């Protein structure tokens, strides 16, 4: 048995009318599902802008939005308009950000295995900072300098040996990690010494990232203490603590705000005598709670004494986090958002996998029925960006809502999109290559 969904799990402008219907940004969610179809990502634009502004106030110029959490042209432009830099981790993310009009100098380029082409793109587009992750990458930058004369500004990614209390797949600060130069092994010191000597790069600072969905500010504080001690002899002007601040997904969870997170980090830096400019790269904390995903219920399967399955028209193709990380979510019916939720259900998708579930233990009103619009809140991060076409399901549309208006910022895929990259079939008389020849 669960009561109405808590307000802190909904976007800032969420409002429940007297008849119980839920709106975001002044737009009724059931009406949006009817207008744009389902599944549908609905983002509260005011919420997004407010979190970007909070991050800029908390950390100052240089704070970067971690675009891997959710990226499209509209989101890139919004973050840039609100004063944020953007953290990109691939050539594709770099391309989207530049295509959206974000200047190269406002971008931070990440990646543990950047290709020659991606590094060349970063240099060509005038990326403000490249976060170097390995000695092999320094080799590639040496070769790029010989070929182009470029000398990009770089941060070195340092692995501080701090293990965050989160899922093992999203911990990155421990010594046993594919990311960065480890302090305890001496690799970090060797990397700094090499970067200082070389003419291929301009070393401007250090970077660390300990993991994602981290609730404990103390874990970040321990990483900063290691970084501060390591960085002290070098006098570098910049220090980035990365991202990873967690958000509440289900009832009973809480997390620090961006402001509280920044204050905790700054206090540790002040105590350690850090004089470098301290920045960060929040992603999930900017976008996760800004969105809900809308689905249409297609099947309700009651198994007396076992459970009730509610199947919707999406699934692991639009939200793989429950399958990947065992992540929990809440459920609600936008037509009766203020109602009690006494009925226990398991919300599953339409894919050919028993593991295709969205909400393992959800609660809904007793009168849920086929055809209802069902919403899962806090789905603004890592749903759209990690989605797929498994079973050739069409990827959802994305709408931004504000002041009673909804604008489609990513259109829904069509069946034609599914075959757009297929090579044309051979026509009559076309030569074919026999197998094994």
ZICOR-V177477 format. One record per pair of residues at least 6 apart in sequence whose C-alpha atoms are under 7 Angstrom apart, sorted by sequence separation. I is the first residue (numbers start at 1). J is the second residue. D is the distance in Angstrom with one decimal. If there is no record, write none. Layout:
i=I j=J d=D
i=I j=J d=D
This chain:
i=16 j=22 d=4.6
i=22 j=28 d=6.0
i=23 j=29 d=5.5
i=88 j=94 d=5.7
i=98 j=104 d=6.8
i=145 j=151 d=6.4
i=181 j=187 d=5.3
i=182 j=188 d=5.4
i=195 j=201 d=6.7
i=248 j=254 d=5.2
i=302 j=308 d=4.4
i=321 j=327 d=5.7
i=322 j=328 d=6.5
i=389 j=395 d=6.5
i=400 j=406 d=5.7
i=401 j=407 d=6.5
i=15 j=22 d=5.7
i=16 j=23 d=6.4
i=22 j=29 d=6.2
i=33 j=40 d=7.0
i=56 j=63 d=6.3
i=164 j=171 d=6.2
i=172 j=179 d=6.7
i=175 j=182 d=6.2
i=181 j=188 d=4.6
i=196 j=203 d=6.4
i=247 j=254 d=7.0
i=248 j=255 d=6.1
i=301 j=308 d=5.6
i=302 j=309 d=6.4
i=349 j=356 d=5.6
i=399 j=406 d=6.2
i=400 j=407 d=5.4
i=14 j=22 d=6.9
i=15 j=23 d=5.3
i=55 j=63 d=7.0
i=163 j=171 d=6.8
i=195 j=203 d=6.2
i=247 j=255 d=5.5
i=301 j=309 d=5.0
i=348 j=356 d=6.0
i=349 j=357 d=5.7
i=399 j=407 d=5.4
i=400 j=408 d=6.5
i=14 j=23 d=5.7
i=15 j=24 d=6.4
i=246 j=255 d=6.2
i=300 j=309 d=5.8
i=301 j=310 d=6.5
i=348 j=357 d=4.1
i=349 j=358 d=6.8
i=399 j=408 d=4.3
i=400 j=409 d=6.7
i=14 j=24 d=4.4
i=163 j=173 d=5.7
i=300 j=310 d=4.7
i=347 j=357 d=6.1
i=348 j=358 d=5.4
i=398 j=408 d=5.9
i=399 j=409 d=5.5
i=13 j=24 d=5.4
i=14 j=25 d=6.8
i=162 j=173 d=5.2
i=163 j=174 d=4.9
i=299 j=310 d=5.9
i=300 j=311 d=6.4
i=347 j=358 d=5.5
i=348 j=359 d=6.9
i=398 j=409 d=5.7
i=399 j=410 d=7.0
i=13 j=25 d=5.4
i=161 j=173 d=5.6
i=162 j=174 d=5.0
i=299 j=311 d=5.1
i=347 j=359 d=4.9
i=398 j=410 d=4.9
i=160 j=173 d=5.9
i=161 j=174 d=4.2
i=297 j=310 d=6.8
i=298 j=311 d=5.8
i=346 j=359 d=5.8
i=347 j=360 d=6.5
i=397 j=410 d=5.3
i=398 j=411 d=6.6
i=65 j=79 d=6.9
i=159 j=173 d=5.3
i=160 j=174 d=6.8
i=161 j=175 d=4.7
i=297 j=311 d=6.0
i=298 j=312 d=5.5
i=346 j=360 d=5.0
i=397 j=411 d=4.7
i=159 j=174 d=6.7
i=297 j=312 d=4.5
i=298 j=313 d=6.8
i=346 j=361 d=5.4
i=347 j=362 d=6.9
i=397 j=412 d=4.1
i=159 j=175 d=6.4
i=296 j=312 d=5.5
i=297 j=313 d=6.8
i=345 j=361 d=6.1
i=346 j=362 d=5.8
i=396 j=412 d=4.9
i=295 j=312 d=5.9
i=296 j=313 d=5.8
i=344 j=361 d=6.8
i=345 j=362 d=5.1
i=395 j=412 d=6.1
i=396 j=413 d=6.7
i=295 j=313 d=6.0
i=344 j=362 d=5.7
i=345 j=363 d=5.9
i=395 j=413 d=5.5
i=25 j=44 d=5.9
i=65 j=84 d=6.3
i=67 j=86 d=6.4
i=88 j=107 d=6.9
i=108 j=127 d=6.5
i=295 j=314 d=6.7
i=344 j=363 d=4.7
i=394 j=413 d=5.2
i=24 j=44 d=6.4
i=64 j=84 d=5.4
i=65 j=85 d=6.1
i=66 j=86 d=6.2
i=67 j=87 d=5.8
i=68 j=88 d=7.0
i=86 j=106 d=6.4
i=87 j=107 d=5.8
i=88 j=108 d=6.1
i=89 j=109 d=5.6
i=107 j=127 d=5.3
i=108 j=128 d=6.0
i=109 j=129 d=6.2
i=110 j=130 d=6.5
i=343 j=363 d=5.4
i=344 j=364 d=6.7
i=394 j=414 d=6.5
i=63 j=84 d=5.9
i=64 j=85 d=4.2
i=65 j=86 d=4.7
i=66 j=87 d=4.7
i=67 j=88 d=6.0
i=76 j=97 d=5.8
i=85 j=106 d=4.8
i=86 j=107 d=4.9
i=87 j=108 d=4.6
i=88 j=109 d=5.1
i=89 j=110 d=4.3
i=90 j=111 d=6.6
i=104 j=125 d=5.3
i=105 j=126 d=5.7
i=106 j=127 d=6.9
i=107 j=128 d=5.5
i=108 j=129 d=4.8
i=109 j=130 d=4.7
i=110 j=131 d=5.3
i=112 j=133 d=5.3
i=159 j=180 d=5.4
i=342 j=363 d=6.3
i=343 j=364 d=5.2
i=62 j=84 d=6.9
i=63 j=85 d=6.0
i=64 j=86 d=4.7
i=65 j=87 d=5.7
i=66 j=88 d=6.8
i=80 j=102 d=6.5
i=85 j=107 d=5.7
i=86 j=108 d=6.1
i=87 j=109 d=6.1
i=88 j=110 d=5.9
i=89 j=111 d=4.9
i=104 j=126 d=4.9
i=105 j=127 d=4.8
i=106 j=128 d=5.8
i=107 j=129 d=6.8
i=108 j=130 d=5.8
i=109 j=131 d=5.9
i=132 j=154 d=6.5
i=158 j=180 d=5.2
i=159 j=181 d=5.4
i=160 j=182 d=6.4
i=341 j=363 d=5.3
i=342 j=364 d=6.3
i=343 j=365 d=5.9
i=62 j=85 d=6.0
i=64 j=87 d=5.6
i=73 j=96 d=6.4
i=77 j=100 d=6.0
i=87 j=110 d=7.0
i=104 j=127 d=4.4
i=105 j=128 d=3.9
i=130 j=153 d=6.4
i=131 j=154 d=5.6
i=132 j=155 d=6.1
i=133 j=156 d=6.5
i=157 j=180 d=4.8
i=158 j=181 d=4.8
i=159 j=182 d=4.5
i=160 j=183 d=5.8
i=341 j=364 d=4.3
i=342 j=365 d=5.9
i=343 j=366 d=5.5
i=72 j=96 d=6.9
i=73 j=97 d=6.7
i=76 j=100 d=6.4
i=77 j=101 d=6.9
i=104 j=128 d=6.3
i=116 j=140 d=6.6
i=129 j=153 d=5.3
i=130 j=154 d=4.7
i=131 j=155 d=4.7
i=132 j=156 d=4.9
i=133 j=157 d=5.4
i=157 j=181 d=6.2
i=158 j=182 d=6.0
i=159 j=183 d=6.1
i=341 j=365 d=4.3
i=342 j=366 d=6.4
i=77 j=102 d=6.6
i=128 j=153 d=6.8
i=129 j=154 d=5.2
i=130 j=155 d=6.3
i=131 j=156 d=5.6
i=132 j=157 d=6.0
i=158 j=183 d=6.8
i=340 j=365 d=6.1
i=129 j=155 d=6.8
i=131 j=157 d=6.1
i=339 j=365 d=6.6
i=52 j=79 d=6.4
i=56 j=83 d=6.6
i=73 j=100 d=4.9
i=91 j=118 d=5.2
i=56 j=84 d=6.6
i=90 j=118 d=6.9
i=53 j=82 d=6.0
i=123 j=152 d=6.8
i=330 j=359 d=6.9
i=52 j=82 d=6.1
i=158 j=188 d=6.2
i=214 j=244 d=5.8
i=215 j=245 d=6.3
i=329 j=359 d=5.6
i=13 j=44 d=7.0
i=205 j=236 d=5.2
i=213 j=244 d=5.5
i=214 j=245 d=5.1
i=215 j=246 d=5.0
i=328 j=359 d=6.3
i=331 j=362 d=5.8
i=52 j=84 d=6.8
i=204 j=236 d=5.8
i=205 j=237 d=5.9
i=206 j=238 d=6.5
i=207 j=239 d=5.9
i=208 j=240 d=6.4
i=209 j=241 d=6.1
i=212 j=244 d=3.9
i=213 j=245 d=5.6
i=214 j=246 d=4.6
i=323 j=355 d=6.6
i=330 j=362 d=6.0
i=331 j=363 d=6.2
i=332 j=364 d=5.9
i=11 j=44 d=6.2
i=49 j=82 d=6.6
i=204 j=237 d=6.0
i=205 j=238 d=4.4
i=206 j=239 d=5.1
i=207 j=240 d=4.6
i=208 j=241 d=5.2
i=209 j=242 d=4.6
i=211 j=244 d=5.4
i=212 j=245 d=6.5
i=213 j=246 d=3.7
i=315 j=348 d=6.5
i=316 j=349 d=6.7
i=323 j=356 d=6.8
i=331 j=364 d=6.6
i=204 j=238 d=6.1
i=205 j=239 d=5.5
i=206 j=240 d=6.4
i=207 j=241 d=6.0
i=208 j=242 d=5.6
i=209 j=243 d=6.2
i=212 j=246 d=6.7
i=213 j=247 d=6.7
i=315 j=349 d=3.8
i=12 j=47 d=5.4
i=207 j=242 d=6.6
i=310 j=345 d=6.5
i=314 j=349 d=5.3
i=315 j=350 d=6.2
i=322 j=357 d=6.8
i=11 j=47 d=6.3
i=173 j=209 d=6.0
i=309 j=345 d=5.8
i=310 j=346 d=6.0
i=311 j=347 d=5.9
i=312 j=348 d=6.4
i=313 j=349 d=6.3
i=314 j=350 d=6.1
i=315 j=351 d=6.8
i=322 j=358 d=6.0
i=172 j=209 d=6.4
i=173 j=210 d=3.7
i=239 j=276 d=6.1
i=243 j=280 d=5.9
i=245 j=282 d=6.8
i=308 j=345 d=4.9
i=309 j=346 d=5.0
i=310 j=347 d=4.8
i=311 j=348 d=4.8
i=312 j=349 d=5.4
i=313 j=350 d=6.0
i=172 j=210 d=4.8
i=173 j=211 d=6.3
i=238 j=276 d=4.9
i=239 j=277 d=6.0
i=240 j=278 d=5.7
i=241 j=279 d=6.4
i=242 j=280 d=4.7
i=243 j=281 d=4.5
i=244 j=282 d=6.5
i=247 j=285 d=6.2
i=307 j=345 d=6.6
i=308 j=346 d=6.2
i=309 j=347 d=6.0
i=310 j=348 d=6.1
i=311 j=349 d=5.5
i=312 j=350 d=6.5
i=171 j=210 d=6.1
i=172 j=211 d=4.8
i=237 j=276 d=4.5
i=238 j=277 d=4.8
i=239 j=278 d=4.9
i=240 j=279 d=4.6
i=241 j=280 d=5.1
i=242 j=281 d=4.8
i=243 j=282 d=4.6
i=246 j=285 d=6.6
i=309 j=348 d=6.8
i=311 j=350 d=6.6
i=334 j=373 d=6.8
i=171 j=211 d=4.1
i=215 j=255 d=5.5
i=236 j=276 d=6.6
i=237 j=277 d=6.1
i=238 j=278 d=6.2
i=239 j=279 d=6.3
i=240 j=280 d=5.2
i=243 j=283 d=6.8
i=245 j=285 d=6.2
i=316 j=356 d=5.6
i=333 j=373 d=6.3
i=334 j=374 d=6.7
i=351 j=391 d=6.7
i=170 j=211 d=5.3
i=171 j=212 d=6.5
i=215 j=256 d=6.9
i=315 j=356 d=6.2
i=316 j=357 d=6.8
i=333 j=374 d=4.9
i=334 j=375 d=6.7
i=170 j=212 d=5.4
i=315 j=357 d=6.5
i=332 j=374 d=6.0
i=333 j=375 d=6.1
i=225 j=268 d=7.0
i=315 j=358 d=6.1
i=331 j=374 d=7.0
i=332 j=375 d=5.4
i=217 j=261 d=6.3
i=221 j=265 d=5.9
i=228 j=272 d=6.6
i=331 j=375 d=5.8
i=332 j=376 d=6.7
i=331 j=376 d=4.9
i=133 j=179 d=6.4
i=134 j=180 d=6.1
i=164 j=210 d=6.2
i=228 j=274 d=6.4
i=330 j=376 d=5.9
i=133 j=180 d=4.6
i=134 j=181 d=6.7
i=154 j=201 d=6.6
i=163 j=210 d=6.8
i=164 j=211 d=6.3
i=166 j=213 d=6.4
i=217 j=264 d=6.6
i=221 j=268 d=6.1
i=329 j=376 d=6.6
i=330 j=377 d=6.6
i=133 j=181 d=6.8
i=153 j=201 d=6.0
i=154 j=202 d=6.0
i=155 j=203 d=6.1
i=158 j=206 d=6.7
i=162 j=210 d=6.7
i=166 j=214 d=6.1
i=151 j=200 d=5.2
i=152 j=201 d=5.2
i=153 j=202 d=4.7
i=154 j=203 d=5.1
i=155 j=204 d=5.9
i=156 j=205 d=6.7
i=157 j=206 d=6.0
i=158 j=207 d=5.9
i=159 j=208 d=6.2
i=165 j=214 d=6.7
i=151 j=201 d=4.7
i=152 j=202 d=6.1
i=153 j=203 d=6.0
i=154 j=204 d=5.9
i=155 j=205 d=4.7
i=156 j=206 d=4.9
i=157 j=207 d=4.6
i=158 j=208 d=5.2
i=164 j=214 d=6.6
i=151 j=202 d=6.3
i=153 j=204 d=6.4
i=155 j=206 d=4.9
i=156 j=207 d=5.8
i=157 j=208 d=5.5
i=155 j=207 d=6.0
i=145 j=200 d=5.4
i=164 j=219 d=6.0
i=142 j=200 d=5.3
i=141 j=200 d=6.4
i=162 j=222 d=7.0
i=162 j=223 d=5.9
i=160 j=223 d=5.9
i=320 j=383 d=6.8
i=319 j=383 d=4.4
i=318 j=383 d=5.3
i=160 j=226 d=6.1
i=318 j=384 d=6.0
i=320 j=386 d=6.9
i=112 j=179 d=6.0
i=160 j=227 d=6.7
i=320 j=387 d=6.8
i=319 j=387 d=6.3
i=318 j=387 d=4.6
i=300 j=370 d=6.7
i=317 j=387 d=4.9
i=318 j=388 d=6.8
i=299 j=370 d=6.0
i=317 j=388 d=4.8
i=298 j=370 d=5.3
i=317 j=389 d=6.2
i=297 j=370 d=5.2
i=298 j=371 d=6.1
i=317 j=390 d=6.0
i=297 j=371 d=5.1
i=296 j=371 d=5.9
i=297 j=372 d=5.4
i=296 j=372 d=5.8
i=297 j=373 d=6.3
i=296 j=373 d=4.7
i=297 j=374 d=6.7
i=318 j=395 d=7.0
i=250 j=328 d=6.5
i=295 j=373 d=5.6
i=296 j=374 d=6.1
i=249 j=328 d=6.6
i=250 j=329 d=5.6
i=294 j=373 d=6.5
i=295 j=374 d=5.2
i=249 j=329 d=5.7
i=250 j=330 d=5.7
i=294 j=374 d=5.8
i=295 j=375 d=6.3
i=294 j=375 d=4.6
i=293 j=375 d=5.5
i=294 j=376 d=6.8
i=292 j=375 d=6.3
i=293 j=376 d=5.4
i=292 j=376 d=5.6
i=293 j=377 d=6.5
i=292 j=377 d=4.3
i=291 j=377 d=6.4
i=292 j=378 d=5.9
i=293 j=379 d=6.3
i=291 j=378 d=5.8
i=292 j=379 d=5.4
i=289 j=377 d=7.0
i=290 j=378 d=6.7
i=291 j=379 d=5.5
i=292 j=380 d=6.7
i=289 j=378 d=4.2
i=291 j=380 d=4.5
i=288 j=378 d=5.1
i=289 j=379 d=6.7
i=290 j=380 d=5.8
i=288 j=379 d=5.5
i=289 j=380 d=6.1
i=288 j=380 d=3.9
i=287 j=380 d=5.1
i=288 j=381 d=4.5
i=287 j=381 d=5.8
i=284 j=381 d=5.5
i=249 j=378 d=6.0
i=167 j=325 d=6.8
i=58 j=259 d=5.4
i=55 j=258 d=6.2
i=59 j=262 d=6.5
i=54 j=258 d=6.8
i=58 j=262 d=5.8
i=54 j=259 d=6.8
i=69 j=283 d=5.5
i=66 j=281 d=5.5
i=69 j=284 d=5.8
i=63 j=279 d=5.3
i=64 j=280 d=6.4
i=65 j=281 d=5.4
i=66 j=282 d=5.6
i=67 j=283 d=6.4
i=62 j=279 d=6.3
i=63 j=280 d=5.3
i=64 j=281 d=4.7
i=65 j=282 d=5.5
i=66 j=283 d=4.3
i=63 j=281 d=6.0
i=64 j=282 d=6.8
i=65 j=283 d=5.4
i=59 j=279 d=5.8
i=52 j=286 d=6.4
i=51 j=286 d=5.3
i=48 j=286 d=6.3
i=48 j=287 d=6.1
i=9 j=249 d=6.7
i=48 j=290 d=6.2
i=47 j=290 d=5.6
i=44 j=290 d=5.3
i=43 j=290 d=5.5
i=44 j=291 d=6.2
i=43 j=291 d=4.3
i=42 j=291 d=5.3
i=43 j=292 d=6.8
i=41 j=291 d=6.6
i=42 j=292 d=5.5
i=41 j=292 d=6.1
i=42 j=293 d=6.2
i=41 j=293 d=4.6
i=40 j=293 d=5.5
i=41 j=294 d=6.6
i=39 j=293 d=6.7
i=40 j=294 d=5.1
i=39 j=294 d=5.4
i=40 j=295 d=6.9
i=38 j=294 d=6.1
i=39 j=295 d=4.7
i=38 j=295 d=5.2
i=38 j=296 d=6.3
i=33 j=294 d=6.7
i=39 j=313 d=6.5
i=39 j=314 d=5.8
i=11 j=289 d=5.7
i=10 j=289 d=6.3
i=11 j=290 d=4.8
i=9 j=289 d=6.5
i=11 j=291 d=6.4
i=30 j=334 d=6.4
i=29 j=334 d=6.2
i=30 j=335 d=6.7
i=70 j=381 d=5.6
i=22 j=334 d=5.0
i=69 j=381 d=4.7
i=70 j=382 d=6.3
i=21 j=334 d=5.6
i=22 j=335 d=6.5
i=69 j=382 d=5.1
i=21 j=335 d=4.5
i=70 j=384 d=6.5
i=71 j=385 d=6.7
i=20 j=335 d=6.3
i=21 j=336 d=5.3
i=22 j=337 d=5.9
i=70 j=385 d=5.4
i=20 j=336 d=4.6
i=21 j=337 d=6.0
i=69 j=385 d=6.4
i=20 j=337 d=5.4
i=68 j=385 d=6.7
i=20 j=338 d=5.3
i=16 j=337 d=6.7
i=16 j=338 d=7.0
i=4 j=337 d=6.5
i=4 j=338 d=5.2
i=4 j=339 d=5.6
i=74 j=409 d=6.2
i=4 j=340 d=5.3
i=3 j=340 d=4.5
i=4 j=341 d=6.6
i=2 j=340 d=6.3
i=3 j=341 d=5.5
i=2 j=341 d=4.9
i=1 j=341 d=6.0
i=2 j=342 d=5.7
i=1 j=342 d=4.1
i=1 j=343 d=6.6
i=30 j=373 d=6.5
i=45 j=400 d=5.7
i=40 j=396 d=5.5
i=41 j=397 d=6.4
i=42 j=398 d=6.1
i=43 j=399 d=6.2
i=44 j=400 d=6.0
i=45 j=401 d=5.8
i=46 j=402 d=6.6
i=39 j=396 d=5.5
i=40 j=397 d=5.5
i=41 j=398 d=4.8
i=42 j=399 d=5.1
i=43 j=400 d=4.8
i=44 j=401 d=5.4
i=45 j=402 d=5.8
i=40 j=398 d=6.1
i=41 j=399 d=6.3
i=42 j=400 d=6.1
i=43 j=401 d=6.2
i=44 j=402 d=6.5
i=2 j=363 d=6.3
i=1 j=363 d=7.0
i=10 j=377 d=6.2
i=9 j=377 d=6.5
i=10 j=378 d=6.9
i=9 j=378 d=6.4
i=27 j=401 d=6.8
i=25 j=401 d=5.1
i=26 j=402 d=6.5
i=24 j=401 d=6.9
i=25 j=402 d=4.3
i=26 j=403 d=5.6
i=27 j=404 d=5.1
i=25 j=403 d=5.6
i=26 j=404 d=4.0
i=27 j=405 d=6.7
i=25 j=404 d=5.8
